[in-house]
Amino acid sequence: MKNILFTLVLLFGVSTITAQDSKFYLGVGAGYATTGGDVNSDNNYRGGIHINFVNIGYRINKTWGITANLGSAGHPIDNSDTALGIAAISVGPMISFPVSNMTWDLKPQYVFGMTGVVRGDEAADLGLEGLEFLGSGFIIGNSLVMGKGQGFTWSIDFDYLTGNFDEMKIDGETFEDDSDYNSFRVGVGVRYNF
């Protein structure tokens, strides 16, 4: 019994020390996103702006952490005033490596919610008004973070999103779909470390 109690006290002490070294951050970012996959089989969509609306991270220790993101990319349709928007909500582990005076965050994430919509002045003329794609996917996220400690830091982000849309909604009716989407995204981000 004493050994079990000693082990529990030791584990609690180590976890408390580790938790004191942990950091929470909140960030945003923006950049460029390519478009590919079945969604762009006719090459009608161009690369566009990617915005990372919310980037949250919690460092368990100097190496391991958890991250969650809400991002969206807009892909203009050729020769029209309309665009395809792809939003993704993702969560996953974060593994950090020191690189010179920077930190490399490797963030593989599961995209549990991926939505595609077509919006713009000509969406109805193109027969795309009310069209919505729903699916899931994966992100291989990479960030080179400049700066350490509390306060503001910034990052260069290289992410690859790949996913599959398995549902399509048109004016409230749901249909099965099997189209894939992939996008390489490069951008910059700003974080505040608490």
C-alpha positions as CSV (number, residue, x, y, z in Angstrom):
1,M,0.0,0.0,0.0
2,K,2.9,2.4,0.8
3,N,4.4,1.7,-2.6
4,I,1.2,2.5,-4.4
5,L,0.7,5.7,-2.4
6,F,4.3,6.7,-3.0
7,T,3.9,6.1,-6.7
8,L,0.7,8.1,-6.9
9,V,2.3,11.0,-5.0
10,L,5.4,10.9,-7.3
11,L,3.2,10.8,-10.5
12,F,1.1,13.7,-9.2
13,G,4.2,15.7,-8.4
14,V,5.8,15.1,-11.8
15,S,2.5,16.0,-13.6
16,T,2.2,19.2,-11.6
17,I,5.8,20.2,-12.5
18,T,5.1,19.4,-16.2
19,A,1.8,21.3,-16.1
20,Q,3.5,24.4,-14.7
21,D,5.8,24.5,-17.8
22,S,2.8,24.2,-20.2
23,K,1.6,27.1,-22.3
24,F,-1.7,28.0,-23.8
25,Y,-1.7,30.1,-27.0
26,L,-4.4,31.7,-29.2
27,G,-3.7,32.8,-32.7
28,V,-4.9,33.8,-36.2
29,G,-3.3,33.5,-39.6
30,A,-3.7,34.1,-43.3
31,G,-2.1,33.0,-46.6
32,Y,-2.6,31.4,-49.9
33,A,-4.4,28.1,-50.6
34,T,-4.3,25.9,-53.7
35,T,-7.2,23.7,-54.8
36,G,-7.2,20.2,-56.1
37,G,-9.0,16.9,-56.1
38,D,-12.4,15.9,-57.7
39,V,-13.9,19.2,-56.5
40,N,-11.6,20.9,-59.1
41,S,-11.6,18.2,-61.8
42,D,-12.5,20.8,-64.5
43,N,-9.9,23.3,-63.2
44,N,-12.5,25.9,-62.8
45,Y,-11.4,27.0,-59.3
46,R,-8.3,29.1,-58.7
47,G,-6.1,29.2,-55.7
48,G,-7.2,31.8,-53.2
49,I,-7.0,33.2,-49.7
50,H,-6.8,31.0,-46.7
51,I,-7.8,32.5,-43.3
52,N,-7.1,30.7,-40.0
53,F,-9.8,32.3,-37.9
54,V,-8.9,30.5,-34.6
55,N,-5.7,28.6,-33.8
56,I,-5.6,27.3,-30.2
57,G,-2.9,25.3,-28.6
58,Y,-2.1,23.9,-25.2
59,R,1.4,22.6,-24.5
60,I,1.5,19.8,-22.0
61,N,5.3,20.1,-21.9
62,K,8.1,21.4,-24.2
63,T,7.5,18.6,-26.7
64,W,3.9,17.6,-26.6
65,G,0.7,19.5,-26.9
66,I,-2.8,19.6,-28.3
67,T,-4.1,22.0,-31.1
68,A,-7.5,22.9,-32.6
69,N,-8.2,25.1,-35.6
70,L,-11.0,26.7,-37.5
71,G,-9.9,27.8,-41.0
72,S,-11.5,28.6,-44.3
73,A,-10.3,29.0,-47.9
74,G,-12.0,30.8,-50.8
75,H,-11.4,29.6,-54.3
76,P,-12.7,32.0,-57.1
77,I,-14.5,30.4,-60.0
78,D,-12.9,31.3,-63.4
79,N,-14.7,34.1,-65.3
80,S,-17.3,34.7,-62.7
81,D,-18.1,36.8,-59.6
82,T,-18.5,33.6,-57.5
83,A,-16.2,31.5,-55.3
84,L,-16.1,28.1,-53.6
85,G,-15.5,28.4,-49.8
86,I,-14.1,25.4,-47.9
87,A,-14.2,25.6,-44.0
88,A,-12.5,23.1,-41.8
89,I,-12.6,22.4,-38.0
90,S,-9.8,20.2,-36.8
91,V,-8.1,18.9,-33.7
92,G,-5.0,16.9,-33.0
93,P,-1.7,16.5,-31.3
94,M,1.2,18.9,-31.5
95,I,4.8,17.8,-31.4
96,S,7.4,20.6,-31.0
97,F,11.1,20.5,-31.9
98,P,13.7,23.3,-31.3
99,V,15.3,24.5,-34.5
100,S,18.0,27.1,-34.0
101,N,16.2,30.1,-32.3
102,M,12.8,28.8,-33.6
103,T,10.4,26.0,-32.8
104,W,9.0,23.7,-35.4
105,D,5.4,22.5,-34.5
106,L,4.3,19.4,-36.3
107,K,0.5,19.2,-36.0
108,P,-1.3,16.2,-37.6
109,Q,-5.0,16.9,-37.2
110,Y,-8.3,15.1,-37.8
111,V,-10.8,17.4,-39.7
112,F,-14.1,16.3,-38.1
113,G,-16.1,19.0,-40.0
114,M,-15.4,20.1,-43.5
115,T,-18.0,22.2,-45.4
116,G,-17.9,23.5,-48.9
117,V,-20.3,26.2,-50.2
118,V,-20.6,28.3,-53.3
119,R,-21.3,32.0,-52.8
120,G,-21.4,35.1,-55.0
121,D,-23.4,37.2,-57.4
122,E,-23.5,34.6,-60.2
123,A,-24.1,31.4,-58.1
124,A,-27.7,31.2,-59.2
125,D,-26.7,31.7,-62.9
126,L,-24.2,28.9,-62.6
127,G,-26.8,26.6,-61.0
128,L,-24.8,26.4,-57.8
129,E,-26.9,28.5,-55.4
130,G,-27.9,26.5,-52.3
131,L,-25.2,23.8,-52.9
132,E,-23.3,22.6,-49.8
133,F,-20.8,19.8,-49.4
134,L,-20.1,18.0,-46.1
135,G,-17.3,15.8,-45.2
136,S,-14.1,15.2,-43.1
137,G,-10.4,14.8,-43.6
138,F,-6.9,15.2,-42.3
139,I,-4.4,18.1,-42.0
140,I,-0.6,17.7,-41.9
141,G,0.2,21.0,-40.2
142,N,3.6,22.6,-39.9
143,S,4.5,25.9,-38.2
144,L,7.9,27.5,-37.7
145,V,7.4,29.7,-34.7
146,M,9.6,32.7,-34.1
147,G,9.8,33.8,-30.4
148,K,9.4,32.1,-27.1
149,G,7.8,32.8,-23.8
150,Q,4.7,34.8,-23.0
151,G,3.4,37.5,-25.3
152,F,3.2,37.7,-29.1
153,T,5.0,35.4,-31.4
154,W,4.6,34.8,-35.1
155,S,4.8,31.8,-37.4
156,I,5.2,30.7,-40.9
157,D,2.7,27.9,-41.6
158,F,2.8,25.1,-44.2
159,D,-0.3,22.9,-44.1
160,Y,-1.7,20.2,-46.4
161,L,-5.4,19.5,-46.1
162,T,-6.9,16.4,-47.7
163,G,-10.5,15.3,-47.3
164,N,-13.5,13.7,-48.8
165,F,-17.0,15.1,-49.1
166,D,-19.5,12.3,-48.5
167,E,-22.7,14.4,-48.5
168,M,-24.1,17.0,-50.8
169,K,-27.1,19.2,-49.9
170,I,-29.1,21.1,-52.5
171,D,-31.9,23.3,-51.3
172,G,-32.2,21.2,-48.1
173,E,-32.2,17.8,-49.8
174,T,-29.3,15.5,-48.9
175,F,-27.5,13.3,-51.5
176,E,-24.5,10.9,-51.2
177,D,-21.3,12.3,-52.6
178,D,-17.8,10.9,-53.1
179,S,-15.6,13.8,-54.1
180,D,-12.2,14.6,-52.7
181,Y,-10.6,17.9,-52.0
182,N,-7.0,18.7,-51.3
183,S,-5.2,22.0,-50.7
184,F,-1.6,23.1,-49.9
185,R,-1.7,26.2,-47.7
186,V,1.1,28.6,-46.9
187,G,0.8,31.6,-44.8
188,V,1.8,33.6,-41.7
189,G,0.3,33.6,-38.3
190,V,0.3,35.6,-35.1
191,R,0.0,34.0,-31.7
192,Y,-0.4,35.2,-28.1
193,N,1.2,32.9,-25.6
194,F,-0.4,33.0,-22.1
